[in-house]
Amino acid sequence: MVDDSALMRRVLTGILAEAGDMEAAVARDGEQALGLLHAFLPDVVTLDVTMPNMDGLACLNRIMIERPCPVIMLSSLTDEGADVTLTALQLGAVDFLPKPAGTVSLSADRLAPVLLEKIRNAARARVPLARRLSERVKMLRAVSPVGAPPRATLPADTVVIMGASTGGPPALDAVLSPLPASFPWPIVVAQHMPAAFTGPLARRLDRACALSVTEVTAPAKLQRGCVYVGRGDADLVLSTRAGGDVVVMAAPASDKYRWHPSVDRLVESALGTLDPSRLTGVLMTGMGNDGAATMAALRRAGGHTIAESEETAVVWGMPGELVRAGGAEEVLRLEHIAGKLQDWAR
């Protein structure tokens, strides 16, 4: 556990000590953390972003080179903190945890269950080593698997629904970046994230993509060549206006769903708005099962689905549940998903 705040280190190690099934070592900066990396051999590292001597990003880069292991970033709920966190995820961090606002010691009770869940999940995660330049180029040249059987194109007015959680931001980048500006279908994205992070995520994806990427802050008519990212801490739904236009809008987070923006709620609203044959669901890396049951239902109703394969998913929870439910029409490595969507769009 790497943090320059002595109070934060005490709070974090106190949470782990109370859990009773974890052993922790602490470091006050990145240089000390790298020494412990080889001596303590951690299963998981929690890493502060802002530290003296060596900051979190520099330390993360060294960890990914010297001894790759799952890293959880601790970041502030600011635009700058969100942007640095997204960079960390691109460099190989598997997850992040917003630092508690206000008095840290008073926030420990709320922090504890989230921290413990993320550490346990990270310990089972696949470390995403494919974030270096050569793999980045490979992702941007994504094509369908060699020998994939041809199939008929989907309707011209298809809507793509994408869901992701842990490991999702780099996965979204890898899928969306290869798509050309002429890609004919709108794409709606539910990525589990706090509200402070989804705006920076949308802006970062917009810079990386030929498609236009925006965060949904007001009802918007779905248009080709556009990607709509759900606002964090809320849900995302599709609906129709008078005249038949399909719109996407934010909705207050519902207690019926555990994760937000909820993939399940998005798919349910899409099924209530459009004929299933016009829907294509893509479920990517993430812990849990959000989106699996509803995308399986979408497939049974005549829609189309893609699950990210276990080989490339940081956490094969959500897509794995879709596969186990028999709802995945295609199970593809991350670098093949964009190519498959383009094949279907042709």
ZIUR-V756823 format. One record per backbone hydrogen bond with DSSP energy under -0.5 kcal/mol. NH is the residue of the N-H (numbers start at 1). CO is the residue of the C=O. Records with the same first field share a line. If there is no record, write none. Layout:
NH=CO ; CO
This chain:
2=46
3=1 ; 27
6=4
9=5
10=6
11=7
12=8
13=9
14=10
15=11
16=12
17=13
18=14
19=15
20=16
27=1
30=52 ; 54
33=29
34=30
35=31
36=32
37=33
38=34 ; 35
39=35
40=36
41=36 ; 37
45=70
47=72
48=2
49=74
51=49
54=52
56=49
59=55
60=56
61=57
62=58
63=59
64=60
65=61
66=62
67=63
70=43
72=45
73=71 ; 95
74=47
75=73 ; 97
78=76
82=78
83=79
84=80
85=81
86=82
87=83
88=84
89=85
90=86
91=87
92=88
93=88
94=71
95=71
97=73
99=75
107=103 ; 104
108=105
111=107
112=108
113=109
114=110
115=111
116=112
117=113
118=114
119=115
120=116
121=117
122=118
123=119
124=120 ; 121
125=122
126=314
127=125
129=127
131=129
132=129
136=132
137=133
138=134
139=135
140=136
141=137
142=139
148=145
154=344
158=155
159=278
160=186
161=280
162=188
163=282
164=190
165=285
168=165
171=167
172=168
173=169
174=170
175=171
176=172
177=173
179=176
183=180
186=158
187=226
188=160
189=228
190=162
191=189
192=164 ; 190
193=260
197=194
198=194
199=195
201=197
202=198
203=199
204=200
205=201
206=202
207=203
208=204
209=205
210=179
212=225
213=211
214=227
216=229
217=215
220=248
222=246
225=183
226=223
227=212
228=187
229=214 ; 227
230=189
231=216
233=193
234=231
235=251
237=249
239=247
241=245
244=241
247=239
248=220
249=237
251=235
253=233
257=254
261=234
266=262
267=263
268=264
269=265
270=266
271=267
272=268
273=270
274=270
278=275
279=276
280=159
281=304
282=161
283=306
284=163 ; 282
286=315
292=289
293=289
295=291
296=292
297=293
298=294
299=295
300=296
301=297
302=299
303=298
304=279
306=281
307=330
308=283
309=332
312=309
313=309
317=286 ; 315
318=286
321=317
322=318
323=319
324=320
325=321
326=323
327=322
329=327
330=305
332=307 ; 330
336=333
337=333 ; 334
338=334
340=336
341=337
342=338
343=339
344=340
345=341
346=342 ; 343
